[in-house]
Amino acid sequence: ETLSANAQWFEDNSPVDPRFKKKTVKGVSAKVINAVCLSGDSYPSTPIGINLPNADWIRKEHGSKSVTIANITHTYDYAAQEMPTSTLAEFAYNKKEVEMAKKWGTIADEIHTDLHECLGHGSGQLLPGVSSTAMGEYASALEEARADLFGLYYTADPKMVELGIMPDPEAYKAEYAGYIRNGLMVQFTRVEPGRPNTEAHMQNRKLIAEWCYEKGAADKVIEKKVRDGKTYFVVNDYKKLRALFAELLAEIQRIKSEGDYEAGKNLIETYAVHIDPELHKEVLERYKALNLKPYGGFINPDIVPVVKDGKVVDYEAVYTDDYLGQMLKYGKEYGTL
């Protein structure tokens, strides 16, 4: 609600060309919920946030609504912390990075997600006459990148501490380090050897991380390091990295607002699709040794009524660890629906 109430400030102060900013932000609504059970396309693996509508003209005229599913993100984090092995310990360069991630990683990531869903997707506007379909097959990846960059830029803004959203001025660094680490390496545990990077959210992360790595190379903003035969990507200058996020956000907003298909295509094809085969092989080998799985899912609780004196007085969530059994039960009980 704090983000929603300050939506106009974020729009006015974003690092994009004033021509592409909304003069008046309308109807921005954001809610944080807990999911009791999952179904349809969101079961057993679910999104962590939803932002609607997709149509830019509806966003402009009527606004948008975002929902963040808090208990899903919390569960992912808790599960990762309880595992005897972790991608954080394997791919973070040093103990300082690990400690920073454990201290601030969860809250910083949640705030970035909220900024992405609540304000990022709803920010900016198309110039008159520009079609909402101008980006063609590159639209999804570019839109996710635009929203992610909006969130990344503002995660580090002092305004977030002033509003009482970010707990510490240094907390954003955990999100920056984790984002670069994931975008350049960790997320490719989900891609089979020799295959390109094709999923829109993964393309978005690779585009941002790869572009910033290249543009900041002269100043070693992000540095590639090899130790004991293992590759790491380390953020050396967080302020300059934020400036790079701002620069790329401004460019992607320009591309969308002007309908510059060729520029959008060039960004995606240059930075988002092709994975270095040697690095990919290394990532897969290191990940395999951790004995982890690249995707996680959830089993629904059974909501069981508590009966007293013939009346339902409460409901109890009963958890099982039998996914196959739950699927067979659903098939038997609801197969005719």
N, C-alpha and C positions, 0 to 999 in steps of 0.2 A: 504493500500500500504506500510506503514511503517513496518507492521508485515511481509509482503511478502518479503520485501527487506532485512530483518534481519533473515529470516528463518533459515539460516545455523547456526547463533549464538545460537538460541534457541535449535536447534538439538544438537549442540556440548556441550551445558551446561546443558542439561537435566540430572536428577539424575538416569538414567538407565545405565545398563551395557554397556560399549563401544561396545561390540559385536553386540548389537541390534540397534545401531545408524547408520543412513545413513551417509556414508562418504561424499557424495555430494547430497544436496537437489536440486531436479530439478522441474522446472515448477510450483512453488507454486503461485497461483493467488487468490486474494481475492478482492471482490467488495462489497460495501454497496449500496443497492438500496432502492427505495420506490415503493411499489406495488400500481398500479392504480386500478386494480380490480382482483378478485380471481375467480378461476374456477376449475372444476374437483374435485380431491380428496382434494384440498386445499381450497374448499369453502363449508361452511362458516368458518370453522376452519382451520387455516393454520399453517405450520411450521414457525419458526422465522429465520431459516437458512437452507441452503442446501450445502452439500459437496459431490462432485463426483470426480472420480468414486469410486465404492465400491471395485473393484478388486485390491488386494495388488500389483500384478505384474505390473499393469498399473501405479499405484502410484509410484512404484520404478523406472520404466523406463521413464515415461513421466511426472509425477507430478500430481497435483490435483488442483481443482478449488472450491472456496468457495464463497457463496453469503449470505450476511446477509440482512434481510428485516427490515430496520431501523424503518419505520413508524409503523410497526406492534408491535414491542416491545414498542415503545413510547406510542402507543394507549393503550396497556394493562396497562402500568404504570399510565397514566393519568386517565383512567377509574377507577382504583383501588383507586387512591387518591381522586376522587370525590364522592366515595360511602360513605354514612353515617357510615357504619361499615366496618371493614377491618380485614383480617387475621393477618396483622402485629400487630395491636393494641391488638388483642386477644391472639396471641401466642408468642409475644416478651415478655421477662421477665420484662423489666423495661423501663423507659422513655429514658434512654441513648441509648438502642438498637433501639428504635423507631426513635429517632432523627438522629442517625447514618445512619439508613436505608433511611430516607427521604433525607438526605444530599448527601449520596454517593451511595445509593443502585442502582439507575438506571444506572449510568455510569459504576459502577463496574460490574454489571451484564452484560451489553453490551460488556464490554471488555472481560469478561470471555467467553461469547458466541463466540466472534471473535477469541479468542485463541483456543477454542474448535474446531470451524469449519475450520479455516484457517490453523492452525498448528498442533493441537492435532491429528486429524484423519490422517494427512499426515506424522506424525512423525514415527520413528522406522522402523524396517525391520524384515522380517522372516529370520531365518537361512536357508542355502541351504538344500533343500529336505523337508522342512516343508510345508504342504499343507495349503492353505488359508481357507480350510473348516475344519481344525483340531479341532476347538472348537465346532463344531456341533451346537446343539440347544442353546448353551450358548454364541455363537459368538457375537450376537447383543448387549447384555447387557454388556459383557466384553469390547467390542469396545467402547461403549458409556462411560463406566467408565474410560477407558484409556484416551480418549479425554478430559473428564471432569477433570480428575486429572492433566493432562498436563496444562489445563487452570487454574485450581486452584493454582497449584504450581507457575506458572509464574505471576499470578495476583498480587502476593505479592512481586515480584522481583523488586529491585531498578532499574533494566534496563527499566522497564515500565515507571517510572518517568523520567529517563534519556532521553528516546525516545520521551517524551512529550505525551505519550498515557494515562497514569494514572495521574490524576490531583494532587494527594496528596499521600504521602507515607503511610498514614493511611487509605486511601479509601478502600483498599482491605478487611478490617475487616468487612465492611458491607456485602460483598459477602460471606465471610466465615460464619458469624453468620446466614445469611439468608439461606445459603445452608444446614447447619446442621439442622436448624429449619424445613426446608422443607423436608429434607431427612428422619428425624426421626419422623415427626408428620404431618405437614400440607398437604403433598401430598396424604395422605390416606383418605382425604375427597372424593377422586375420586373412592374409592374402597368400594364395598358393604360389609356390616357386614358378617364376617365369611369367606370371600373369600381371597385367597392368592394374593400377589402382582405379577402380571404377565407381565406388559408392560415393554419393555426393558429399556426405559429411567428412569422409576420409579424404576426398579430394580437396575439400576446403581446408582441412588442417595441414595437408602437405603443401598446398599452395602458399599458405601464410608462412609456415615455417621455412620452406625452401626459398621463397622470395626474400624473406628477412635475412636468412643466412647468406645469400648471395650479395644483397645490397649492403650488408654490414660487414662484408669480408675484410675490406681494407682496414677497418677499425677493430676487427676481431670482436664485434658485438656478440656474435655467437661463434665459438671456436670448436673445431673438430679435434678431438684428442684421442690418441690410441695408447692404451696401457695394457701390457701383458697380452697383446694380440686382440684386445677388445676395443671397440669404437664407442666414443661418448661425444655428446654435443653439450657444451657448457655455455651458459649465458654469462658473459663478462661485464656487460654494461646494460643495466636494466632501463636506465633513462633513454639511452639511444635506441633500445629495442622498442620502447613505447613510441618514440618518434617515428620509427619505421612502421609500426602498426598504424599510426595516424596517417602517414603518407599513403599506405596501401588502401586504407579505408577511403580516403579521399578519391583515389583513382577508381576503385570499384564502384563507389557511389556515382562518380561521373559516368562510368561505362553504363551502368543501369539507367541513370536518369536521361542520358542522351541516346540510349539504345545502340551503343557502339559494339555491334556483334563481333567484328574482327578483333578488336582489342580484348574483349572477353574471351574469345576463342584462343587467342595467343597466350593469355595468362594461364588458362586451364591446360592447354596442350604443352606448354613449356615447363610448368612447375607442379602440376597436380596429378599427372597420369603415370609417367614413367618412373619405375623404381630401379635404383642401381642394383644390378643382380648380385654383386659381391656383398654389398651391405645387407641386402635382403637375405641372402644365404646365412650370413653371420647372425642376423636377428633371429631367424627361425631356429638355428642350432642352439643359441643361448636360451631361447624361450622353451624349447623342447626339454632342455636339461632341468627346467624348473618344475616340470610335470604339472603345468597349469593348462586351463582351457581359455581360448580367446574370447568366448562369449559366456554370459551367465544368464540364468533364468530363475523363475520363481514357481513354487508350488502354492496353490491357494489353500488357505485354511478352510476347514469345514465349520460353518457357522451353526452351532448346535444350541437349540433352545434349552433353557434351564427352567424346569417345571416344578412348581411347588403348590401343593393342594389343588392340583388339576389346572393351574393357571401358569402361563408363561411369565416369569418374573425377570428374566434376563437372558442374554445370549453369550455364549462362550466360543472363543476362537480356538479350535483344536487343530494342531499342526501335525502333518504327516511328512515323512521323508520318501514316500513312494510315488514318484512321478508317473511311472507306468501304470500303477494301480489307480491313480487318480484319473488318468486318461481313459482307462478301460471303464471306470465307473461312470464318467461323463458320457461315454459312448452308449453304455447300457441304459442310463437314466434319461438322457436327452437326445438320443439318436434320431428320434422321430420329429424333432423340432425343425 
